[in-house]
Amino acid sequence: MIKLIISSLLTFLFSCEPISKDVVINKIEQTKENIVEEIKVKSEIIKEDKKISNDKIFYLVGDPYYIEGVKYIPEEDYLYSKVGLATFYDKELHNHITANNDLNKVTELLGRHKTLPLPSIVKITNLENGLSLTIKIVDRHNDNASIIQVSRKVAQLLRFYKNKITKARVEILTDPSKQWKNVTMSINDADFNNTVESAPTELVSISDIDENIGITKDDVVQETPIELTMEELVSYELYLYVNNFNNYQEIQNIVKEIDLKEKFSSENTANIYKLIIGPIDNKIANKLVSTFISKGYKETELILK
């Protein structure tokens, strides 16, 4: 378009007919206006294309990152199965855009994880009552102590909403996770709109809950009933392992500094000392992890046994 305007101007200027100075000036000004308008239109088109692209959910593994100095490496791990603490997030993250452009809702069966791909499908089991549920991982979270953060709805269903924290097992479901990977990658394929009318979605029910604290009518959707399962209940005790002490005296010093009240012991392997605290309460464990990390002891690990 711009080339055509310039070409027309040159043809006009070098035509055989004599022209006045005012006509030439007017023609140049008109051409400038046309060029500016053309650039403006093209800029809007580019912006709109980017907006459309950025609105799409995409598959994300991500780069290594740090939480308070502790390094995490996201990866595809279809053998993932870990036990640890689970916490939940509330309305502060409702309708929040996630790291991969998904939409977080506290009224749906969703969760946040530090290393699993986005999205992934996992089975989470409350080890304190045996209740188990399948949820979708849609975002990263920034808590060193817990292995997963779930939506308020999941916390209510698994019956740890009032306690705010629980011991849990998180297991990735391989086939559903790979299916979601394929769907999200297909959505961003250049030919997606020409071949697929819409991406498959699955709704989950939030109806059979008697702990409807803070849920508005707008949040409730009539959907297929949720399937809760009951796993065999095994009793676990929680321990905190703090690694990489140089000697036993260093352990004694930090225990005194933080005024540790809980039972503890130590291990020495190849002159590397380890502090073991426990068994301890869930909430105390959560606080102790933050305390040790703030003191520079980044290699902390909560163990259920």
Secondary structure in CASP SS format (residue, H / E / C, confidence):
PFRMAT SS
TARGET T0000
AUTHOR 0000-0000-0000
METHOD secondary structure of the structure
MODEL  1
M C 1.00
I H 1.00
K H 1.00
L H 1.00
I H 1.00
I H 1.00
S H 1.00
S H 1.00
L H 1.00
L H 1.00
T H 1.00
F H 1.00
L H 1.00
F C 1.00
S C 1.00
C C 1.00
E C 1.00
P C 1.00
I C 1.00
S C 1.00
K H 1.00
D H 1.00
V H 1.00
V H 1.00
I H 1.00
N H 1.00
K H 1.00
I H 1.00
E H 1.00
Q H 1.00
T H 1.00
K H 1.00
E H 1.00
N H 1.00
I H 1.00
V H 1.00
E H 1.00
E H 1.00
I H 1.00
K H 1.00
V H 1.00
K H 1.00
S H 1.00
E H 1.00
I H 1.00
I H 1.00
K H 1.00
E H 1.00
D H 1.00
K H 1.00
K H 1.00
I H 1.00
S H 1.00
N H 1.00
D C 1.00
K C 1.00
I C 1.00
F C 1.00
Y C 1.00
L E 1.00
V C 1.00
G C 1.00
D C 1.00
P C 1.00
Y E 1.00
Y E 1.00
I E 1.00
E C 1.00
G C 1.00
V E 1.00
K E 1.00
Y E 1.00
I C 1.00
P C 1.00
E C 1.00
E C 1.00
D C 1.00
Y C 1.00
L C 1.00
Y C 1.00
S E 1.00
K E 1.00
V E 1.00
G E 1.00
L E 1.00
A E 1.00
T E 1.00
F E 1.00
Y E 1.00
D C 1.00
K H 1.00
E H 1.00
L H 1.00
H C 1.00
N C 1.00
H E 1.00
I E 1.00
T C 1.00
A C 1.00
N C 1.00
N C 1.00
D C 1.00
L E 1.00
N E 1.00
K C 1.00
V C 1.00
T C 1.00
E C 1.00
L C 1.00
L E 1.00
G E 1.00
R E 1.00
H E 1.00
K C 1.00
T C 1.00
L C 1.00
P C 1.00
L E 1.00
P C 1.00
S E 1.00
I E 1.00
V E 1.00
K E 1.00
I E 1.00
T E 1.00
N E 1.00
L C 1.00
E C 1.00
N C 1.00
G C 1.00
L E 1.00
S E 1.00
L E 1.00
T E 1.00
I E 1.00
K E 1.00
I E 1.00
V E 1.00
D E 1.00
R C 1.00
H C 1.00
N C 1.00
D C 1.00
N C 1.00
A C 1.00
S E 1.00
I E 1.00
I E 1.00
Q E 1.00
V E 1.00
S E 1.00
R H 1.00
K H 1.00
V H 1.00
A H 1.00
Q H 1.00
L H 1.00
L C 1.00
R C 1.00
F C 1.00
Y C 1.00
K C 1.00
N C 1.00
K C 1.00
I E 1.00
T E 1.00
K E 1.00
A E 1.00
R E 1.00
V E 1.00
E E 1.00
I E 1.00
L C 1.00
T H 1.00
D H 1.00
P H 1.00
S H 1.00
K H 1.00
Q H 1.00
W H 1.00
K H 1.00
N H 1.00
V H 1.00
T H 1.00
M H 1.00
S H 1.00
I H 1.00
N C 1.00
D C 1.00
A C 1.00
D C 1.00
F H 1.00
N H 1.00
N H 1.00
T H 1.00
V C 1.00
E C 1.00
S C 1.00
A C 1.00
P C 1.00
T C 1.00
E C 1.00
L C 1.00
V C 1.00
S C 1.00
I C 1.00
S C 1.00
D C 1.00
I C 1.00
D C 1.00
E C 1.00
N C 1.00
I C 1.00
G C 1.00
I C 1.00
T C 1.00
K H 1.00
D H 1.00
D H 1.00
V C 1.00
V C 1.00
Q C 1.00
E C 1.00
T C 1.00
P C 1.00
I C 1.00
E C 1.00
L C 1.00
T E 1.00
M E 1.00
E C 1.00
E C 1.00
L C 1.00
V C 1.00
S C 1.00
Y C 1.00
E C 1.00
L E 1.00
Y E 1.00
L E 1.00
Y E 1.00
V E 1.00
N E 1.00
N E 1.00
F E 1.00
N C 1.00
N C 1.00
Y H 1.00
Q H 1.00
E H 1.00
I H 1.00
Q H 1.00
N H 1.00
I H 1.00
V H 1.00
K H 1.00
E H 1.00
I C 1.00
D C 1.00
L C 1.00
K C 1.00
E C 1.00
K C 1.00
F E 1.00
S E 1.00
S E 1.00
E E 1.00
N E 1.00
T E 1.00
A C 1.00
N C 1.00
I E 1.00
Y E 1.00
K E 1.00
L E 1.00
I E 1.00
I E 1.00
G C 1.00
P C 1.00
I C 1.00
D C 1.00
N H 1.00
K H 1.00
I H 1.00
A H 1.00
N H 1.00
K H 1.00
L H 1.00
V H 1.00
S H 1.00
T H 1.00
F H 1.00
I H 1.00
S H 1.00
K C 1.00
G C 1.00
Y C 1.00
K C 1.00
E C 1.00
T E 1.00
E E 1.00
L E 1.00
I E 1.00
L E 1.00
K C 1.00
END
